[in-house]
Amino acid sequence: MPLSSKRLADRQPVRRDWHSADIVAALKKAGWSLRQLSVANDYKPGTLNLAMRKKWPKAESIIAKAIGLPPWAIWPSRYPDRQH
């Protein structure tokens, strides 16, 4: 195998963070809004929206649990040490 082909074969596929609209849609399918989820977890209504823009492991965990996935499946860039 040529060297360049081997390098391509060794690369992991690029995993991208979910778009915020996809997160909101997944929450809606699960019966939640970000606002409802914030209040249900004793935060002010708009608080969990911050997790859409910056790393906040606690909020990411709450959102991911509501969707039914681990946080690193939704935000792989924020969890570089985690595998699939």
C-alpha positions as a Markdown table, in Angstrom:
| # | Residue | x | y | z |
|---|---|---|---|---|
| 1 | Met | 0.0 | 0.0 | 0.0 |
| 2 | Pro | 1.5 | 3.4 | -0.9 |
| 3 | Leu | 2.3 | 5.6 | 2.0 |
| 4 | Ser | -0.3 | 8.2 | 1.2 |
| 5 | Ser | -3.1 | 5.5 | 1.1 |
| 6 | Lys | -1.9 | 4.1 | 4.4 |
| 7 | Arg | -2.1 | 7.5 | 6.0 |
| 8 | Leu | -5.7 | 7.9 | 4.8 |
| 9 | Ala | -6.6 | 4.5 | 6.0 |
| 10 | Asp | -5.2 | 5.2 | 9.5 |
| 11 | Arg | -7.2 | 8.4 | 9.9 |
| 12 | Gln | -10.3 | 8.4 | 12.1 |
| 13 | Pro | -13.4 | 9.9 | 10.5 |
| 14 | Val | -14.0 | 13.5 | 11.6 |
| 15 | Arg | -16.8 | 13.6 | 14.2 |
| 16 | Arg | -18.5 | 16.9 | 14.4 |
| 17 | Asp | -20.6 | 18.4 | 17.2 |
| 18 | Trp | -24.3 | 18.3 | 16.6 |
| 19 | His | -25.8 | 21.6 | 15.3 |
| 20 | Ser | -27.8 | 23.3 | 18.0 |
| 21 | Ala | -31.0 | 22.9 | 15.9 |
| 22 | Asp | -30.5 | 19.2 | 15.9 |
| 23 | Ile | -30.1 | 19.1 | 19.7 |
| 24 | Val | -33.3 | 21.2 | 20.1 |
| 25 | Ala | -35.1 | 18.8 | 17.7 |
| 26 | Ala | -33.9 | 15.7 | 19.6 |
| 27 | Leu | -35.0 | 17.3 | 22.8 |
| 28 | Lys | -38.4 | 18.0 | 21.3 |
| 29 | Lys | -38.8 | 14.4 | 20.1 |
| 30 | Ala | -38.0 | 13.3 | 23.7 |
| 31 | Gly | -40.7 | 15.6 | 25.0 |
| 32 | Trp | -38.5 | 18.5 | 26.3 |
| 33 | Ser | -37.6 | 22.0 | 25.4 |
| 34 | Leu | -34.4 | 23.6 | 26.7 |
| 35 | Arg | -36.5 | 25.9 | 28.8 |
| 36 | Gln | -38.4 | 23.0 | 30.4 |
| 37 | Leu | -35.3 | 21.0 | 31.0 |
| 38 | Ser | -33.6 | 24.0 | 32.7 |
| 39 | Val | -36.5 | 24.6 | 35.1 |
| 40 | Ala | -36.8 | 20.8 | 35.8 |
| 41 | Asn | -33.2 | 20.9 | 36.9 |
| 42 | Asp | -33.6 | 23.9 | 39.1 |
| 43 | Tyr | -32.0 | 26.4 | 36.7 |
| 44 | Lys | -33.4 | 29.7 | 35.4 |
| 45 | Pro | -35.4 | 29.1 | 32.2 |
| 46 | Gly | -32.7 | 30.0 | 29.7 |
| 47 | Thr | -29.7 | 28.6 | 31.5 |
| 48 | Leu | -29.1 | 25.4 | 29.6 |
| 49 | Asn | -28.9 | 27.4 | 26.4 |
| 50 | Leu | -25.3 | 28.2 | 27.4 |
| 51 | Ala | -24.3 | 24.7 | 26.6 |
| 52 | Met | -25.0 | 25.3 | 23.0 |
| 53 | Arg | -22.1 | 27.8 | 22.8 |
| 54 | Lys | -19.5 | 26.7 | 25.4 |
| 55 | Lys | -18.4 | 23.7 | 27.3 |
| 56 | Trp | -20.3 | 23.1 | 30.4 |
| 57 | Pro | -20.2 | 19.4 | 31.4 |
| 58 | Lys | -23.1 | 19.5 | 33.9 |
| 59 | Ala | -25.5 | 21.0 | 31.4 |
| 60 | Glu | -24.2 | 18.8 | 28.6 |
| 61 | Ser | -24.9 | 15.8 | 30.8 |
| 62 | Ile | -28.5 | 17.0 | 31.5 |
| 63 | Ile | -29.2 | 17.6 | 27.9 |
| 64 | Ala | -27.6 | 14.3 | 26.7 |
| 65 | Lys | -29.5 | 12.3 | 29.3 |
| 66 | Ala | -32.8 | 13.8 | 28.2 |
| 67 | Ile | -31.9 | 12.8 | 24.6 |
| 68 | Gly | -30.7 | 9.4 | 25.6 |
| 69 | Leu | -27.1 | 9.6 | 24.6 |
| 70 | Pro | -23.8 | 10.3 | 26.3 |
| 71 | Pro | -22.6 | 13.9 | 26.0 |
| 72 | Trp | -19.5 | 12.9 | 23.9 |
| 73 | Ala | -21.9 | 11.6 | 21.2 |
| 74 | Ile | -23.4 | 15.0 | 20.9 |
| 75 | Trp | -20.3 | 17.2 | 21.5 |
| 76 | Pro | -17.3 | 15.0 | 20.4 |
| 77 | Ser | -15.0 | 18.1 | 20.1 |
| 78 | Arg | -15.5 | 18.7 | 23.9 |
| 79 | Tyr | -14.6 | 15.2 | 24.8 |
| 80 | Pro | -11.5 | 14.3 | 22.7 |
| 81 | Asp | -10.4 | 11.5 | 25.0 |
| 82 | Arg | -13.7 | 9.6 | 24.5 |
| 83 | Gln | -14.1 | 7.0 | 21.8 |
| 84 | His | -17.4 | 6.4 | 20.0 |
